[in-house]
Amino acid sequence: MIKDNTITEKLDRADDLLKQGKFIDAIACLRELYEIHPDDESVLLRLAWAYWDSGDKQRSVEHWEILLDRELQRKVFTGFAYDELVRIYKQERQIENLVAICEKAARVQPEDIGLLQELGTAYLLSGQNEKSCDAFRKLTSMEADNPVFYCLLGEALLAAGKNQEFENAFRQAGIVDPEEADRYLFQAANLCMKKGLFSEAKTLLINCLELSPSNSLYYCSLGDILVVTNEVPDAFAQYERACEYNPSHTAAYFNRLGVSLMKAEYFDNAVKAFESALSFDASTPCRQSLEEARHASGRSKKTSR
């Protein structure tokens, strides 16, 4: 840390300039200090922020990378510059750079759980699914009692097209943490929905209900899948079960069903759902949706309930 009072005054002046938004002047002041004290990280840190705030993202990143290299040389890894670079690369969608710094950090600190988790996530974002699976498998071997790591592994396995292993990973999370087993299966079901794996999602949701038969959310989600798979009467039945378990939310559930039916272009059925919502609670914010459904119902070629 710089001790010289004159230098401290210049740092204070640079801080004042930054607060005033005078980035060019602040950067000039900090560059002067950096040339005199290149090892002082407080100057480097201010330069990184000053360049970023001035709009010069490239120069900012260069200074964050200098700080990261210094962090990686220490026995105790603080990770401040690393965290900032991870945030920047994700924000700017610079996935290749994200992978590169995650690999660099993981090489230096191979037993660091957080770095390995970030590396696995970076691989997943970059589409390197097999490498992501490897990273998360290592995490599950390092902390076999952490259900989160099995869920991360499961997501990577699904991305890699290993559907059975994907499901097994989420079920393993439930074995590790049985009180939350249904929640992990629900997470898996949502991932299947996003992938268009509706049959698999349906099976997982049925398993959720076997574990937690009074959870209205699971009935609603199952109903949404049944809408997508053209099983509209069964979808209504599932939503009615949700209402039985949580009657105070009846209007909200039928409004949700109406939205799902609209997306699937079951407009006549959407009319029924929105009308059911309003009949339970006239203040339900779905009157406009109801009018849209009524207007579109004549164009629907799908079979009504």
C-alpha positions in Angstrom: 0.0 0.0 0.0 1.3 3.5 -0.9 2.3 5.4 2.2 3.7 8.6 0.7 1.3 11.5 1.6 1.7 13.1 -1.8 0.7 9.9 -3.5 -2.2 9.5 -1.2 -3.4 13.0 -2.1 -3.2 12.0 -5.7 -5.3 8.9 -5.1 -7.8 11.1 -3.3 -7.9 13.5 -6.2 -8.4 10.7 -8.6 -11.3 9.4 -6.5 -12.9 12.9 -6.5 -12.5 13.1 -10.3 -14.2 9.7 -10.7 -17.1 10.8 -8.5 -17.5 13.9 -10.7 -17.5 11.7 -13.8 -14.3 13.3 -15.1 -12.9 10.0 -16.3 -10.2 11.3 -18.7 -8.6 13.4 -16.0 -8.9 10.6 -13.4 -7.3 8.1 -15.8 -4.4 10.5 -16.5 -3.8 10.9 -12.8 -4.0 7.2 -12.2 -1.7 6.4 -15.1 0.9 8.7 -13.7 0.7 6.9 -10.3 0.8 3.5 -12.0 4.1 4.4 -13.8 5.6 5.3 -10.5 4.0 2.4 -8.5 3.3 -0.4 -10.9 2.9 -2.9 -8.0 0.3 -1.0 -6.1 -3.0 -2.8 -6.7 -5.2 0.0 -5.4 -4.1 2.0 -8.4 -4.7 -0.9 -10.8 -8.1 -1.4 -9.3 -9.1 2.2 -9.8 -7.8 2.2 -13.3 -9.9 -0.9 -14.2 -13.0 0.8 -12.8 -12.2 4.2 -14.4 -11.7 2.7 -17.9 -14.9 0.8 -17.5 -16.9 3.8 -16.5 -15.4 5.8 -19.3 -16.6 3.3 -21.8 -13.2 1.8 -22.6 -14.1 -1.8 -21.8 -11.1 -3.3 -23.5 -8.6 -1.3 -21.4 -10.6 -2.1 -18.3 -10.4 -5.8 -18.9 -6.7 -5.6 -19.5 -6.2 -4.2 -16.0 -8.6 -6.8 -14.5 -6.5 -9.5 -16.1 -3.3 -8.0 -14.7 -4.9 -8.2 -11.2 -6.1 -11.7 -11.9 -2.6 -12.9 -12.8 -1.4 -11.5 -9.5 -4.2 -13.1 -7.6 -3.3 -16.5 -9.0 0.3 -16.2 -7.9 -0.8 -16.0 -4.2 -1.1 -19.0 -1.9 -4.5 -17.7 -0.8 -6.7 -17.0 -3.8 -8.9 -13.9 -3.1 -10.7 -14.1 -6.4 -11.8 -10.4 -6.6 -10.5 -9.8 -10.1 -11.6 -13.2 -11.2 -15.2 -12.6 -10.0 -15.2 -9.3 -11.8 -13.9 -10.8 -15.1 -16.4 -13.6 -14.9 -19.2 -11.1 -14.5 -17.9 -8.9 -17.4 -17.5 -11.8 -19.8 -20.9 -13.2 -19.0 -22.5 -9.7 -19.4 -20.7 -9.1 -22.7 -21.3 -12.6 -23.9 -17.6 -13.2 -24.4 -17.9 -16.9 -23.7 -14.5 -17.9 -25.2 -12.8 -15.5 -22.9 -14.9 -16.7 -20.0 -13.8 -20.3 -20.6 -10.2 -19.2 -20.9 -10.0 -17.5 -17.5 -12.0 -20.2 -15.8 -9.5 -22.8 -17.2 -6.6 -20.7 -16.1 -7.9 -20.3 -12.6 -8.8 -24.0 -12.3 -5.3 -25.0 -13.4 -3.7 -22.9 -10.6 -6.3 -23.9 -8.0 -7.5 -27.4 -9.1 -9.1 -28.2 -5.7 -11.1 -25.0 -5.4 -14.8 -26.0 -5.5 -16.1 -22.6 -6.6 -13.6 -22.3 -9.5 -14.5 -25.8 -10.7 -18.2 -25.0 -10.6 -17.7 -21.8 -12.6 -15.6 -23.8 -15.1 -18.3 -26.4 -15.6 -20.9 -23.6 -16.1 -18.6 -21.8 -18.6 -18.2 -25.1 -20.6 -22.0 -25.5 -20.6 -22.5 -21.9 -21.9 -19.9 -22.5 -24.6 -21.6 -25.8 -25.7 -18.6 -27.9 -24.5 -21.0 -30.3 -22.9 -18.7 -33.3 -22.4 -16.2 -31.1 -20.6 -19.0 -29.6 -18.5 -20.0 -33.1 -17.5 -16.4 -33.9 -16.5 -16.2 -30.8 -14.4 -19.4 -31.5 -12.5 -18.6 -35.2 -12.1 -15.4 -34.2 -10.4 -17.5 -31.9 -8.1 -19.8 -34.7 -7.1 -16.8 -36.9 -6.3 -15.3 -34.0 -4.2 -18.5 -33.3 -2.4 -20.7 -36.4 -2.7 -23.2 -35.0 -0.1 -24.0 -31.8 -2.1 -27.2 -32.2 -4.1 -26.6 -29.0 -6.0 -23.7 -30.6 -7.8 -25.8 -33.5 -8.9 -28.3 -31.1 -10.4 -25.6 -29.2 -12.2 -24.2 -32.5 -13.5 -27.8 -33.5 -14.6 -28.2 -30.3 -16.6 -24.8 -30.9 -18.3 -25.8 -34.5 -19.1 -29.1 -33.4 -20.6 -27.2 -30.9 -22.8 -24.9 -33.7 -23.9 -27.9 -35.8 -24.9 -27.5 -38.3 -22.1 -31.1 -38.4 -21.0 -31.0 -41.4 -18.7 -27.9 -40.3 -16.9 -29.5 -36.8 -16.6 -32.5 -38.3 -14.8 -30.3 -40.4 -12.6 -28.3 -37.4 -11.5 -31.4 -35.5 -10.4 -32.7 -38.6 -8.6 -29.3 -38.9 -6.8 -29.8 -35.3 -5.6 -33.0 -36.5 -4.0 -31.3 -39.5 -2.4 -28.7 -37.1 -0.9 -31.4 -34.7 0.2 -34.6 -36.7 0.5 -36.7 -33.9 2.1 -36.3 -32.0 -1.2 -36.4 -34.9 -3.6 -39.6 -33.7 -5.3 -38.1 -30.2 -5.8 -35.1 -31.7 -7.7 -37.4 -33.8 -9.9 -39.4 -30.7 -10.6 -36.2 -28.9 -11.7 -35.5 -31.8 -14.0 -39.0 -31.7 -15.4 -38.7 -28.0 -16.2 -35.4 -28.7 -18.1 -37.2 -31.4 -20.1 -40.0 -28.9 -20.9 -37.5 -26.4 -22.3 -35.9 -29.2 -24.4 -39.3 -30.3 -25.7 -39.1 -33.6 -23.9 -42.7 -33.6 -22.9 -43.1 -37.3 -22.2 -40.1 -37.3 -19.9 -41.3 -34.1 -18.2 -44.7 -35.7 -17.6 -43.2 -38.8 -16.0 -41.0 -36.6 -13.7 -44.0 -34.5 -12.6 -46.0 -37.6 -11.8 -43.1 -38.7 -9.6 -43.2 -35.2 -8.0 -46.8 -35.7 -7.1 -46.1 -39.2 -5.7 -43.7 -37.6 -3.3 -45.7 -34.4 -2.6 -49.4 -35.1 -3.6 -50.7 -31.8 -2.1 -48.4 -29.5 -4.1 -50.7 -27.5 -6.4 -47.8 -26.2 -8.5 -47.0 -29.7 -9.7 -50.7 -30.2 -10.8 -50.5 -26.9 -12.7 -47.3 -27.8 -14.4 -48.5 -31.2 -15.3 -51.6 -29.5 -16.7 -49.4 -27.2 -18.9 -47.7 -30.3 -20.3 -51.0 -31.9 -21.1 -52.1 -28.8 -23.0 -48.9 -29.0 -25.1 -49.5 -32.7 -25.8 -53.1 -32.1 -26.8 -54.7 -33.7 -23.8 -56.9 -30.7 -22.9 -59.5 -32.5 -20.8 -56.8 -34.0 -18.6 -55.2 -30.6 -18.3 -58.4 -29.2 -16.9 -58.6 -32.1 -14.5 -55.1 -31.4 -13.2 -55.8 -27.8 -12.7 -59.0 -28.7 -10.8 -56.9 -30.9 -8.5 -54.6 -27.9 -7.9 -57.7 -25.8 -6.9 -58.8 -28.6 -4.5 -55.6 -28.4 -2.6 -55.3 -24.6 -2.7 -58.8 -23.2 -3.2 -57.8 -19.6 -2.5 -55.7 -19.6 -5.6 -58.4 -20.9 -7.9 -58.7 -17.8 -10.0 -54.9 -17.5 -10.5 -54.7 -21.2 -11.5 -57.5 -20.9 -14.1 -55.9 -17.7 -15.4 -52.6 -19.6 -15.8 -54.4 -22.4 -17.6 -56.0 -19.9 -19.9 -52.7 -18.5 -20.8 -51.3 -22.0 -21.6 -54.3 -22.7 -23.7 -53.9 -19.5 -25.6 -50.3 -20.3 -26.4 -51.4 -23.7 -27.7 -54.2 -22.0 -29.7 -57.0 -23.8 -27.9 -58.9 -20.6 -27.9 -62.4 -21.9 -27.1 -61.0 -23.8 -24.1 -59.1 -20.7 -23.1 -62.4 -18.8 -23.0 -63.7 -21.4 -20.5 -60.6 -21.1 -18.3 -60.7 -17.3 -18.2 -64.4 -17.4 -17.5 -63.8 -19.8 -14.6 -61.2 -17.5 -13.2 -63.5 -14.5 -13.3 -66.4 -16.4 -11.9 -64.3 -17.2 -8.8 -62.8 -13.7 -8.5 -64.2 -10.9 -10.7 -61.0 -8.9 -10.1 -58.8 -11.4 -11.8 -56.7 -9.5 -14.4 -57.7 -11.6 -17.4 -60.6 -9.7 -19.0 -58.5 -8.6 -21.9 -57.2 -12.1 -22.4 -60.8 -13.4 -22.3 -61.8 -11.0 -25.1 -58.8 -12.0 -27.1 -59.7 -15.6 -26.6 -63.3 -15.0 -27.6 -62.2 -13.1 -30.7 -59.8 -15.9 -31.7 -62.0 -18.8 -30.9 -63.6 -18.8 -34.3 -60.2 -19.3 -35.9 -59.3 -22.3 -33.8 -59.2 -25.6 -35.6 -58.4 -27.6 -32.5 -60.9 -29.8 -30.7 -62.6 -28.1 -27.7 -63.1 -29.7 -24.4 
